[in-house]
Amino acid sequence: MGLTSSKVLVVAVVLAVALFLATVWLWPRLARRGWRAYAGRVGLLLATQLALFAAVGLAANRSFLFYGSWADLFGQEQEMGVVVDHGAGPKAVRVVGTQRLDVPGGGRPEVGGQIQKVVVAGERSGIVSPAYVYLPPEYFQERYAKRTFPASLVLTGYPGTAENLIKGLKYPRTAYVEAKEGRMQPMILVMLRPTVAPPRDTECVDVPGGPQTETFFAEDLPKAVSATYRVGTKPRNWGFMGNSTGAYCALKIALHHPDRFAAGAGFSAYYRAAEDVTTGDLFHGDDGLRKRSDLLWSLDHLPQGKSSFLVTTSRRGEDNLRGTREFIRKVKSPARVSSITLDSGGHNFNTWNREIPPGMVWMGGKLSAN
């Protein structure tokens, strides 16, 4: 049974409950003096506490996918990195594995689509990052053999893993279902985390003398994907979406690069680059770079292109309500903005899973295949 499986979680919860009941039942018998009684009481308390801790930990890991397997949890994951030759030409995407979708007929790409695990090498930034690419069923069907598809970059929050986008937030399955039900056009998804220089959180900034993260996401990644898959190179062919830190990045790059992205969707975004122990010194005293990383400042002081934006918040549970309203107010023509405001919803997977399906339909409506 896998670390994230429901069976493991159920077993842990049942064991915790059983030990709690056993403690209540046996406590009177152990309420006496002697080393055996003392040992019994200590043993029951420790076992119950450990079982409760394990159940809570498994539940949290299943929701946020901090660890993907037992080997990952115990530091036994030994899979080696993949060396990418940067001089191999313009095709800088290397496929290192594939996996099926958990949908009917998912074993056949022309029926269920396919998720490819890839490594992307940034030509200008020099950044090399793993990612997942979801290809819809139509991509493998003969009648669409000469068709290009719209694509969207999808980012997790910090310090999330790209697997969160597949297992926890279900982006590929949502894209499959929404297209199958006719609510959106088939779309390619390029899924990864914003931490392309781990463990540092670079906030999608081109750090002076450091990781050129904005260049990687805004230029290198779309260029590499378009050279590998049937995706166009025009702004109308590309969107950007994400949650939390990924949401900030999606809005920022769509705002600053309307010549490359037609739309940006931010689920629970914040609007100014974080600066803390996880980011280090992002700007090196460059006040202009710091201001540019403030999206509300950018809307006031920089030209707005034709990009469309989707922002989400909730009246109770999110702390970005005020910033989101400010963002909406500051967007001016030719840019456009839409929003989702929930009555209640925190900064978590449950909230984002309520926003992603309509957000993906919105994104599909803003992009064009050709």
Rosetta blueprint (number, residue, H / E / L):
1 M L
2 G L
3 L L
4 T L
5 S L
6 S H
7 K H
8 V H
9 L H
10 V H
11 V H
12 A H
13 V H
14 V H
15 L H
16 A H
17 V H
18 A H
19 L H
20 F H
21 L H
22 A H
23 T H
24 V H
25 W H
26 L H
27 W H
28 P H
29 R H
30 L H
31 A L
32 R L
33 R L
34 G L
35 W H
36 R H
37 A H
38 Y H
39 A H
40 G H
41 R H
42 V H
43 G H
44 L H
45 L H
46 L H
47 A H
48 T H
49 Q H
50 L H
51 A H
52 L H
53 F H
54 A H
55 A H
56 V H
57 G H
58 L H
59 A H
60 A H
61 N H
62 R H
63 S H
64 F H
65 L L
66 F L
67 Y L
68 G L
69 S L
70 W H
71 A H
72 D H
73 L H
74 F L
75 G L
76 Q L
77 E L
78 Q L
79 E L
80 M L
81 G L
82 V L
83 V L
84 V L
85 D L
86 H L
87 G L
88 A L
89 G L
90 P L
91 K L
92 A L
93 V E
94 R E
95 V E
96 V E
97 G E
98 T E
99 Q E
100 R L
101 L L
102 D L
103 V L
104 P L
105 G L
106 G L
107 G L
108 R L
109 P H
110 E H
111 V H
112 G H
113 G L
114 Q E
115 I E
116 Q E
117 K E
118 V E
119 V E
120 V E
121 A E
122 G L
123 E L
124 R L
125 S L
126 G L
127 I L
128 V E
129 S E
130 P E
131 A E
132 Y E
133 V E
134 Y E
135 L E
136 P L
137 P H
138 E H
139 Y H
140 F H
141 Q L
142 E H
143 R H
144 Y H
145 A L
146 K L
147 R L
148 T L
149 F E
150 P L
151 A E
152 S E
153 L E
154 V E
155 L E
156 T L
157 G L
158 Y L
159 P L
160 G L
161 T L
162 A L
163 E H
164 N H
165 L H
166 I H
167 K H
168 G H
169 L L
170 K L
171 Y H
172 P H
173 R H
174 T H
175 A H
176 Y H
177 V H
178 E H
179 A H
180 K H
181 E L
182 G L
183 R L
184 M L
185 Q L
186 P L
187 M L
188 I E
189 L E
190 V E
191 M E
192 L E
193 R L
194 P L
195 T L
196 V L
197 A E
198 P L
199 P L
200 R E
201 D L
202 T L
203 E L
204 C L
205 V L
206 D E
207 V L
208 P L
209 G L
210 G L
211 P L
212 Q E
213 T H
214 E H
215 T H
216 F H
217 F H
218 A H
219 E H
220 D H
221 L H
222 P H
223 K H
224 A H
225 V H
226 S H
227 A H
228 T H
229 Y L
230 R L
231 V E
232 G L
233 T L
234 K L
235 P H
236 R H
237 N H
238 W E
239 G E
240 F E
241 M E
242 G E
243 N E
244 S L
245 T H
246 G H
247 A H
248 Y H
249 C H
250 A H
251 L H
252 K H
253 I H
254 A H
255 L H
256 H H
257 H L
258 P L
259 D L
260 R L
261 F L
262 A L
263 A E
264 G E
265 A E
266 G E
267 F E
268 S L
269 A L
270 Y L
271 Y L
272 R E
273 A L
274 A L
275 E L
276 D L
277 V L
278 T L
279 T L
280 G L
281 D L
282 L L
283 F L
284 H L
285 G L
286 D L
287 D H
288 G H
289 L H
290 R H
291 K H
292 R H
293 S L
294 D E
295 L H
296 L H
297 W H
298 S H
299 L H
300 D H
301 H H
302 L L
303 P L
304 Q L
305 G L
306 K L
307 S L
308 S E
309 F E
310 L E
311 V E
312 T E
313 T E
314 S E
315 R E
316 R E
317 G L
318 E L
319 D L
320 N L
321 L H
322 R H
323 G H
324 T H
325 R H
326 E H
327 F H
328 I H
329 R H
330 K H
331 V L
332 K L
333 S L
334 P L
335 A L
336 R E
337 V E
338 S E
339 S E
340 I E
341 T E
342 L E
343 D E
344 S E
345 G L
346 G L
347 H L
348 N L
349 F H
350 N H
351 T H
352 W H
353 N H
354 R H
355 E H
356 I H
357 P H
358 P H
359 G H
360 M H
361 V H
362 W H
363 M H
364 G H
365 G H
366 K H
367 L L
368 S L
369 A L
370 N L
